[in-house]
Amino acid sequence: MTPRVLCFFLLILFASSQAQQVADSTFNPPIAKPAYSAGSGPVVMLDEAHFNFHTATGRYVSFAQLLRRDGYVVQASTSRFNKESLRQGKVLVVANALAEINSQGNWSLPNPSAFADDEIAAVRDWVHEGGALLLIADHMPFAGAAEKLGAAFGIRFSNCFATFAEQSKGSLFVFHRSNGSLANHSIINGRTRSERIDSLRSFTGSAFQVNAGAQPLLVLDSSQVLLMPETAWQFKPETPRLPAAGWLQGATLKFGKGRIAVFGEAAMFSAQLAGANRTPIGMNSPQAPQNYRFLLNVMHWLSGLLD
């Protein structure tokens, strides 16, 4: 078996292990000092109006529970984006939205925008006037579905699968403060020593580039590549690939009076059990002990507790 064929075999094997994902309802990490008293924090709107793969009662139930324990008010956003719907909260979370054509398991190209042009304009205006957006778009087709929304803020998604060029390493990344793949940022440093992030794990995902003025968080390098299949998880030796050096899986930017945090991977903010062996995937993984703290720090930056 050639190295490139081995790469595709490993990726397909990983996909098979993830096929049956359920939320880990037992995930309950410590929060020594919540940012807000219970129910008094900013309202977080979790988008559920765009065929989202992650919802507050589904794969992101642990995401919602963690934020509530930190004092945030988490609500499902079930309406199209417009001035009125966005007025209901301070932070909008868009996680793995899809266009209707890709919403029933059809994860082949094309992957059109999950959002109408008027919705994108409404979100852009809302952020410019002080709203905060957490935009998460995983491997294709999710990155394709978020492409137009990201472009409104100078974010350029690659509708790809990010993986290691050295096939035996698979596609699970660990970002370290020590080597610069975890960039220096107030989110990484936290407010206190106990909130400091030294390493972070992501689980496959996509990648993106951003305009000048954005601050990188998770930086890919020459050991990684971007694979662009026609159908999700269906890789061939001739599948197009790009070098990943200089691409990102996490960044922040300020836009007018508002703030945006963008990520090319969604499972890192979930807590799921995958496959017949119920393997922990996400914040509950023993290999990702600081992921939950990182999510809290991201929310603290979006809500203005970190600068």
N, C-alpha and C positions, 0 to 999 in steps of 0.2 A: 504494500500500500504506500503510495507516494505521500510526502508530507502534506500536499494541498488536499488530496482526497481524505486524508486522516482528519484534517481540519473540519471538513464538512461532516464527516461521520461524528465527530465529537459534538459539533453544534446541534446536529439532529438528535443525538442522544440526550443532550441537555434539554432540548425542546420537549422530548417525550417525558422527561422527569417532571417538567413543569405543567404537564397537560391538565392535571387535576389539582387545582389550587383552591384552598379554602382559607378563610380568615382564622387566625389563631386568637380565639377569644380569651385565652388565658394570659396574653401578654400584658404585663402591668409593671413597667419599670419604675424605679423610684424617682420622684421629683421632690427634692429636699425642701425647696422654697418656690412654690408656684409664683409665676410672674404677676398674676392677678388673683384676687379673692374669687371664690367660686361664682361663675356666671357674671362677673363684672368686667371682663376683658372685651376687646374689640369683637365685633361680629365677623365670623369667617363664613363666606358663602362657598360651598363646595358644589361645583357645577355638576348637575345631573340631567341637563337638558339636551345633551349632544351625544347620545349613545355612548356615554362614558364607560370605559372598562373598569374604572375604580370609582366607587360610590361610598357614601358615609355609612351605609348599612351592609355593604358588600366587602370588596377587597380592601377598602380604606376604612373599615370600622375601627381598627387600632389607631390609625391616623387621627380620626375624629375623637376617639376616647382620650388619646394622649393630650390633644389640644384642650379639651374640656377640663382635664385635670390640671392644666396650667392656667385655667381661668377664662379661656376663650369661649365665646358662644358660637358653636358650629351649627350651621343650618344648611340644608340641601337647597340648591338654587335650581328650580325646575322650570324656569321661564327663559325664553330667548333673551339675549342680552339687549338691554335698552337703558335709557337714562333712568327710568323708574325702577327697574329691577336691580340695577347696580347701586342705587341709592340705599338699599337695604343693609349694606354692610361696609366694612372697612377693607377687608382682604378677600379677594376672589381667587379661588383655587381651581385651576383647570387641569385635570389629570386624565390623560389618555382619552381625549375625545375622538369621535369618529364621524365621518359622513355616513348617511344612511346606507349607501351602497356597500359599505364595508362592515356594517353593524351586525350582520347575521353570520359571522364566521367566514365571510369572503375577504380574505386578507391578501388578495392579489392586486396588482396594478390595474387601473389607476386608483390613486388614493386622494380624492378631491378634498377640499377644505371642509372641515366640520362646521364652519361658521359662515354665515352670510356676510356680505360686505357691510351692511348697515350695523350688524352686531360688532364687527371688528372696529368700525368707526366709533361706536358707542363705548367700547372698552378703552380704546385709545384716548378718547376725550376724558373718560372717567379717571384713568391713571394720571393723565396730564394735570388734572385738577386736584390730585391728592390721593387717589386710590392706590391700592397695593395689589399686585398680581403675582401669584405663584403659578408659573406655567410649566407643566411637566409633559413631555412628549417622548415616549419610549421608542423602541425599534419600529421599523415599518410594520403596519401602515400608519401608526400613530404620529410619527414625525411628519409624514406627508399631510395628514389631516390638520396639523397645527402650523403648517408652513406659512400660510397667508397671515394668520394672527401674529406669529413671530416676526414676520417681515415688517409689520406695522411699527415695530419697535427696533428695527435694525438687527434682528436675530435671524440667522440663516440656517435652518435645519437641513441636515442631510437625511433623506428618507432611507436609512441604512440599518445595518446591524454592526455595532462596534465590537470587535473581538481582537484577540492577540494574533500577531503575525506568526509567532512560533506556535504551531498548532497544538502542541501538547499542553499548553497553558490554559486552553479553553477560552472562556469569555467573561469570567468574573474578575472585576478589577478591584484592587485595593489602592487607595490614594493615601499618600503619606506626607505629613508635614516635613519630615526629614529630607525628602528628595525633591520637594517643590511641586509635586503633582497635586498636593493639597496646598493651594496658594495662600499667602498671607492676607488675612481679611478679618474684620471685626467679628464676623460669623464664626470663623475658625478659632479666634481667641476667646470669644465669649465675654461675659461681664466679670467673671471671677475665675480663679485657677480651676475650680471644679467644673467649669463649663468649657474648658479648653478642649479642642479636638486635635488629636494626633494622628488618627487614621480613620478611614471611611471606606465602606465597601459598596460597590454597585453591582447589579446583576444583569449583564448584557447591556441593552439600551442602544440609543442612537448617539449622535454628536451634532454639534452646531458651531458656528462662528458668530461673532458679534462685532458691531461697529466700534470704533475707537471711543473710549470713555467708559466702557463697561469694565467691571472688575472680575477677572477669572476666579473660579473657586476650585473646579476639578479639571485638571489639565491632562490631556492625552499626549503620548509621545511616539517615538519611532518604533516602539515594540508592538504597536497596535495598528489595526487596519479597519477600514470601513467596507463592509460587504453590501452589495445592492442587488438582492434577488428580485425576481418578478413576483414571487409569492413568499410570504413570510415562512421562514424555517425550511424552505426548499432551496438548498444550496447545490451548486454544480461546480466542477472545476473551472468552468468558463464564467462563473458569476463575476461581474465587474467588481473591482476593489480599488480603493484609494488609500494612500498613506494617511494615517490619523494624526501625525505630529502637528501640533498647533491647533488642533480642534479641541473642543471643550465638552464636558458633560455637566458642568455647573458654572453659573456666573450670576452676577447682579448688575443692575444699572439703575440709575435715576433718570426719570423721564418727567420733565416739567416739575410739578410739586409731588409727584408720586414715585413709587419704587416698584421694581420688578426683580424677582428671582426666577431663574429659568434652569431647568434640568432636563437632561436627555435620558433619564431613567426613572421609572416609577416604583419598582419593587423595593428599592432602598428605603422608601418611606412607608412601606406596608409591613405587616407581620402576617405571614401566610405559612401554611403547611402544604407541601407539594408532593404529589406522587404517592405510591402505595406505602412508602416508608415514612410519609408525613414529615419530610425534610423541612426544617425551618428556613424560610426564605424572607429576607428583609430585616427589619429592626430586631426581630426575635432570633436571628442567626447568631450562634456563639462566635462566629467570625466577624460580626458587625456590632460590637458592644457599644460603640459611640454613635451609631446612626440615629438613635432616638434623640440623643442630646443635640446632634446636628440639626435635626428637624426643628427642635424647640428654638435653637439659635437662629435659624432661618426665619421663623415666625417672629422672633423678637426684633430682628432687623426690619422685617416688613412692617411691623407695627410701631417702629420708632424707638424701641428700647435700646437698640444698638445702632451706632452711627457708622 
